[in-house]
Amino acid sequence: MEIFRDSVILAPMVRVSTHPMRLLALSYGADLVFTEEIIDYKLCNTQLINNGTVNQSLPLPFHTELLNTTDFVGTDNAIVFRTSHEERHKVFLQLGTANPEKALEAAKRVEKHVAGVDVNMGCPKDYSIKGGMGAALLHKPDLIKAILSTLVDNLHIPVSCKIRLLPSLEDTLKLARLIESCGVCALTVHGRRKTEKPSDTCRLEEIKRIAEALAIPVIAKYAFACVYLCPPSGGSKEHIRLHDDIAFFRQQTGASGVMLARAAMWNPAIFSPDPPQRTQLEVARQYLKLVLFCINYPMHSIHSSLSRVQ
């Protein structure tokens, strides 16, 4: 699919890939942005709050006429998913699911408000595994086929999925071909296995073999081999720290696109090819303004809060 060709993408990150972060990444040049993982049943139990309305049925009215957002609000009055027209054709909602019917119900809720839906098949965290979601799906090919085929056959928007590597390359290739046969538009491959840690090396050659084997776009999820409290200022051919490193990583993997997580979290300006790159302080200020704007303060509180961010 063309939107994934030569793309640089903000990865789905829990408590990071929120509406303000997605807008910030897009402003710096990200081609696509993914939401944090949203569990199917949570999305199914939401009500849609349209732009420019005040919902008096909620304990505290949601003032969206200023924000110009579309909100999916849960039974506890928390916003499960917020989006806006700025990202309408650029945002993929990542879905956590282990049930084809529930996945479709959730996806139908947001179908008119997102560019596509991505199924999480790579998260190794307990909350996903215990629910049969994320990486728990990797060894359930029949369920994978049922979920993806149900979504592809019944949605009018693209469907993609994200996986981790299996213990052997042969098994991963077999899984990737099965996923491709379901009609998905793209496959994101995280360059580590379920049992491997962030400190383990990203398996670039295995991603490359998958990219060579499939006709659909393969997105290489960049996996940092080390974590810095403050990333070094210089570029690197081993880690993506600057925008110029992205093209080298894509070349190493032969992938159609690159998905960034920690590198984007440290500095969303990494998506910008135009020097000079913004300082982290400048980016932080811009992010804080977006956060304050997107929070459901009363209107006068938003303006007063923004005035303090200089």
SVG drawing of the C-alpha trace seen along z (x, -y; Angstrom):
<svg xmlns="http://www.w3.org/2000/svg" viewBox="-28 -34 56 57">
<polyline fill="none" stroke="black" stroke-width="0.4" points="0.0,0.0 1.4,-3.4 1.0,-5.2 3.5,-2.8 6.1,-3.1 9.2,-5.1 7.3,-5.9 8.5,-7.0 6.0,-6.1 5.3,-6.9 5.1,-3.6 2.2,-2.6 3.4,-3.2 1.3,-2.9 0.8,-6.3 3.0,-7.9 1.2,-7.7 -1.7,-9.9 -3.4,-12.6 -0.9,-15.4 2.1,-13.2 0.6,-12.1 -0.1,-15.7 3.4,-16.7 5.0,-13.9 2.9,-14.8 4.0,-18.4 7.6,-17.4 7.0,-15.2 5.9,-11.7 4.1,-10.1 1.8,-8.0 1.1,-7.8 -0.2,-4.8 -2.3,-5.1 -1.3,-3.3 -2.9,0.1 -6.7,-0.2 -8.4,3.0 -11.5,4.0 -14.0,4.2 -13.0,0.8 -13.7,-0.7 -17.0,1.2 -18.2,-0.4 -17.8,-4.0 -20.1,-6.7 -19.1,-9.1 -18.8,-12.8 -18.9,-14.8 -17.0,-18.0 -18.7,-21.2 -21.0,-19.7 -21.4,-19.8 -22.7,-16.6 -24.8,-17.5 -25.5,-13.8 -21.9,-13.4 -21.2,-14.5 -18.7,-17.1 -19.7,-18.4 -17.1,-17.7 -16.4,-21.0 -15.2,-20.0 -16.2,-23.1 -12.8,-24.7 -10.8,-21.5 -12.5,-20.4 -12.0,-16.8 -13.9,-13.5 -13.9,-11.6 -14.8,-8.1 -15.8,-8.2 -16.0,-5.1 -18.5,-4.2 -16.2,-5.7 -16.3,-9.0 -12.6,-8.6 -11.6,-9.3 -10.6,-5.9 -9.7,-7.4 -9.5,-11.0 -8.8,-12.2 -9.2,-15.2 -9.3,-16.2 -5.5,-17.0 -4.7,-13.3 -7.8,-11.8 -5.9,-10.4 -2.6,-9.7 -3.7,-7.8 -3.9,-4.0 -5.7,-2.8 -3.9,0.2 -6.3,2.7 -5.7,5.2 -7.9,8.2 -8.2,12.0 -11.7,12.3 -12.7,11.7 -16.2,10.5 -15.2,8.2 -12.4,6.8 -14.8,6.0 -17.3,4.4 -14.5,2.2 -13.1,1.3 -16.5,0.4 -16.8,-2.2 -13.8,-4.2 -13.9,-3.2 -15.0,-6.7 -12.5,-8.5 -9.1,-6.8 -7.0,-5.9 -6.7,-2.3 -6.7,0.3 -3.6,2.3 -3.8,5.5 -1.3,5.9 0.4,9.3 3.7,8.3 3.2,7.0 4.9,9.3 3.5,7.6 1.5,9.7 -1.7,7.6 -1.8,8.5 -0.6,12.1 -3.0,13.0 -5.9,11.7 -4.8,13.8 -3.7,10.7 -0.5,9.3 2.4,11.8 0.0,14.6 -1.4,14.6 1.9,15.5 1.4,19.2 -2.3,19.3 -2.4,19.1 -6.0,20.1 -7.1,17.3 -4.8,14.8 -6.4,15.7 -9.9,15.4 -9.2,12.0 -7.5,10.5 -9.8,12.0 -12.9,10.7 -11.5,7.2 -10.3,7.1 -13.6,8.5 -15.8,6.2 -14.0,2.8 -13.7,0.1 -10.3,-1.0 -6.9,0.7 -5.9,3.3 -2.4,4.0 -0.7,5.9 2.4,5.8 4.4,8.9 7.6,10.0 10.0,12.6 9.4,16.2 12.1,18.5 13.1,19.5 13.3,17.5 11.4,20.3 8.5,20.0 8.4,16.3 8.3,16.5 5.5,19.0 3.5,16.7 4.3,13.6 3.0,15.4 -0.2,16.4 -0.8,12.8 -0.2,11.6 -2.7,14.1 -5.4,12.5 -5.3,9.4 -3.6,6.9 -2.1,3.8 1.2,4.0 3.1,5.9 5.2,4.3 8.0,6.5 9.6,5.8 13.2,7.0 13.2,9.1 11.6,12.2 9.0,12.3 11.5,13.4 14.2,10.8 14.7,7.6 15.3,4.0 19.0,4.5 19.2,7.4 20.3,6.7 17.8,5.9 17.8,8.8 18.1,6.8 18.9,9.7 15.7,11.5 13.6,8.4 15.3,8.2 14.5,11.8 10.8,11.1 10.8,8.0 12.2,9.9 9.7,12.7 6.5,10.6 4.8,8.5 3.1,6.2 5.0,3.4 7.1,4.5 7.7,1.9 10.8,2.3 10.1,1.5 13.4,0.0 14.4,1.7 17.0,-0.2 19.8,2.0 20.4,-0.3 18.6,-2.9 20.0,-6.4 18.6,-8.8 19.9,-11.5 20.7,-10.3 24.0,-11.3 24.0,-14.2 25.9,-12.5 24.5,-10.2 25.2,-6.5 25.1,-3.6 24.0,-1.3 21.2,-3.3 18.7,-5.9 19.5,-9.1 19.2,-11.6 17.0,-11.8 19.8,-10.8 20.1,-7.4 16.6,-6.4 17.5,-5.9 20.5,-3.8 18.3,-1.5 15.8,-1.2 18.6,-0.2 19.9,2.4 16.5,4.1 15.2,3.6 11.9,2.5 9.3,0.2 9.2,-1.9 10.6,-2.5 8.7,-2.7 10.2,-4.7 9.4,-4.4 12.1,-5.4 13.9,-7.6 10.7,-9.5 9.9,-9.6 13.2,-11.2 12.8,-13.8 9.8,-13.9 11.7,-16.3 13.7,-13.3 10.9,-13.0 12.0,-16.4 14.6,-16.2 15.2,-19.9 18.1,-21.2 18.6,-22.5 16.9,-20.0 15.0,-21.5 16.4,-21.3 14.7,-19.0 13.6,-22.0 11.9,-23.5 10.1,-20.3 9.1,-19.9 7.5,-23.3 5.6,-22.6 4.4,-19.3 3.3,-20.8 1.2,-23.4 -0.5,-20.6 -1.1,-18.7 -2.6,-21.7 -4.8,-22.4 -6.1,-18.9 -6.9,-18.4 -10.6,-19.0 -10.1,-22.1 -12.9,-24.8 -12.1,-27.2 -10.7,-30.0 -8.3,-27.5 -6.9,-26.3 -6.1,-29.9 -4.5,-30.7 -2.5,-27.5 -1.2,-28.2 -0.2,-31.7 2.2,-30.3 4.1,-28.1 6.6,-30.5"/>
</svg>
